[in-house]
């Protein structure tokens, strides 16, 4: 009976560990993470980080709205710096993420940096003649970015 209780406690512990592991926090990445380390061998070639495919990630950036209704933004380009894609030339395809919001985001200040959380995949596409986009995300969360060193952390000028 004592051995059975011990096994039951161990089973409950294992089940609780497995459930917390499956609900782990998204991996926080930066724009450099979208470029694989192997890109150093062929710097003129645009490469994508296949390790990130279908991973839940959280990345900071700036919003360039594509599909809006009123204040609701349904899809947008996430870019590494303000003004990207508006000015020529646009960033490389591995530095632009096409984002579909699961729930429309009420973005008021597009010049404000945001954090986008969701599953990322490699998806080459030409978006409205603005830019060739290399990544796509389904955003489960969009929030304004607030860094530690100032209002916007590494986005401070």
C-alpha positions as CSV (number, residue, x, y, z in Angstrom):
1,X,0.0,0.0,0.0
2,X,2.9,2.4,0.9
3,X,4.6,1.5,-2.4
4,X,1.3,2.2,-4.3
5,X,1.0,5.7,-2.7
6,X,4.6,6.5,-3.7
7,X,3.9,5.4,-7.3
8,X,0.7,7.5,-7.4
9,X,2.5,10.6,-6.1
10,X,5.3,10.1,-8.7
11,X,2.7,9.8,-11.4
12,X,0.9,13.0,-10.3
13,X,4.2,14.8,-10.2
14,X,5.1,13.6,-13.7
15,X,1.7,14.6,-15.1
16,X,2.0,18.1,-13.6
17,X,5.6,18.5,-14.9
18,X,4.4,17.5,-18.4
19,X,1.5,20.0,-18.4
20,X,3.7,22.9,-17.3
21,X,6.3,22.0,-19.9
22,X,3.7,22.1,-22.7
23,X,2.6,25.6,-21.6
24,X,6.1,27.1,-21.5
25,X,6.6,30.8,-22.3
26,X,7.3,31.7,-25.9
27,X,11.0,32.1,-26.8
28,X,12.0,35.7,-26.9
29,X,14.0,36.4,-30.0
30,X,15.5,39.4,-31.7
31,X,16.0,40.2,-35.4
32,X,19.4,38.6,-35.5
33,X,17.8,35.3,-34.6
34,X,15.9,35.3,-37.9
35,X,19.2,34.9,-39.8
36,X,20.9,31.5,-39.3
37,X,24.5,31.5,-38.3
38,X,25.3,29.7,-41.6
39,X,24.7,33.0,-43.4
40,X,28.3,34.0,-42.6
41,X,29.4,31.5,-45.3
42,X,27.4,33.3,-48.1
43,X,26.8,36.9,-47.0
44,X,25.2,37.9,-50.3
45,X,22.5,35.2,-50.0
46,X,19.3,35.7,-48.0
47,X,18.8,32.7,-45.6
48,X,16.1,31.8,-43.1
49,X,16.4,30.2,-39.7
50,X,14.6,26.9,-40.1
51,X,15.0,26.1,-36.4
52,X,12.3,28.7,-35.6
53,X,9.6,27.1,-37.8
54,X,6.4,26.4,-35.9
55,X,7.9,27.7,-32.7
56,X,6.0,30.1,-30.3
57,X,8.2,33.2,-30.3
58,X,8.0,36.8,-29.0
59,X,9.7,39.5,-31.1
60,X,9.8,43.3,-30.9
61,X,9.4,45.5,-33.9
62,X,7.3,48.2,-35.6
63,X,3.9,47.9,-37.2
64,X,3.2,48.7,-40.9
65,X,-0.6,48.1,-41.2
66,X,-1.9,46.3,-44.2
67,X,-5.6,45.4,-43.4
68,X,-7.5,47.8,-41.2
69,X,-11.1,48.4,-40.3
70,X,-11.5,51.6,-38.2
71,X,-8.8,51.3,-35.5
72,X,-8.6,47.5,-35.8
73,X,-5.5,46.2,-37.5
74,X,-6.0,42.6,-38.8
75,X,-2.7,42.1,-40.6
76,X,0.5,44.1,-40.8
77,X,4.2,43.9,-41.5
78,X,6.5,43.7,-38.5
79,X,9.8,45.4,-39.2
80,X,13.0,46.0,-37.2
81,X,13.1,49.8,-37.4
82,X,10.7,52.6,-37.8
83,X,10.0,53.6,-41.4
84,X,11.1,50.3,-42.9
85,X,9.3,49.4,-46.2
86,X,8.1,53.0,-46.6
87,X,11.5,54.1,-47.6
88,X,13.5,52.4,-50.4
89,X,15.0,49.9,-50.2
90,X,13.0,47.7,-47.8
91,X,14.8,45.3,-45.4
92,X,15.9,41.9,-46.6
93,X,13.0,39.3,-46.7
94,X,14.5,37.5,-43.6
95,X,14.0,40.8,-41.7
96,X,10.3,41.3,-42.4
97,X,7.5,39.3,-40.8
98,X,3.9,39.3,-42.2
99,X,1.6,39.1,-39.2
100,X,-2.1,38.0,-39.1
101,X,-3.7,39.0,-35.8
102,X,-5.9,36.2,-34.3
103,X,-7.9,39.1,-32.7
104,X,-7.8,42.5,-34.4
105,X,-5.3,44.8,-32.6
106,X,-6.4,48.4,-31.8
107,X,-3.1,50.0,-32.6
108,X,-3.2,53.8,-32.2
109,X,0.5,54.7,-32.4
110,X,2.2,52.8,-35.2
111,X,5.5,54.5,-34.5
112,X,5.5,52.8,-31.1
113,X,7.4,49.6,-30.8
114,X,5.5,46.4,-30.1
115,X,6.0,42.9,-29.0
116,X,4.3,40.2,-31.1
117,X,3.8,36.7,-29.8
118,X,2.8,33.8,-31.9
119,X,3.9,30.8,-34.1
120,X,6.4,31.7,-36.8
121,X,7.0,30.0,-40.1
122,X,9.0,30.7,-43.3
123,X,6.7,32.0,-46.0
124,X,8.1,33.9,-49.0
125,X,5.6,36.3,-50.4
126,X,5.4,39.7,-52.2
127,X,3.2,42.0,-50.1
128,X,1.3,44.6,-52.1
129,X,4.6,45.6,-54.0
130,X,5.9,47.0,-50.7
131,X,8.4,44.2,-50.0
132,X,9.3,40.6,-50.3
133,X,8.5,39.0,-46.9
134,X,10.2,35.9,-45.7
135,X,8.4,35.1,-42.4
136,X,4.8,34.8,-41.4
137,X,3.3,34.8,-37.9
138,X,-0.2,34.1,-36.5
139,X,-0.2,36.6,-33.5
140,X,-1.8,35.4,-30.4
141,X,-0.7,38.5,-28.5
142,X,0.4,42.1,-29.5
143,X,1.5,44.5,-26.8
144,X,3.3,47.8,-26.7
145,X,7.0,47.2,-25.9
146,X,8.4,48.7,-22.8
147,X,12.1,48.1,-22.2
148,X,14.2,48.3,-19.1
149,X,16.7,51.0,-19.9
150,X,14.2,53.7,-20.9
151,X,10.8,53.9,-22.3
152,X,11.5,51.4,-25.1
153,X,14.8,49.7,-24.1
154,X,17.0,49.0,-27.1
155,X,14.5,51.1,-29.2
156,X,15.7,54.3,-27.5
157,X,17.5,56.7,-29.8
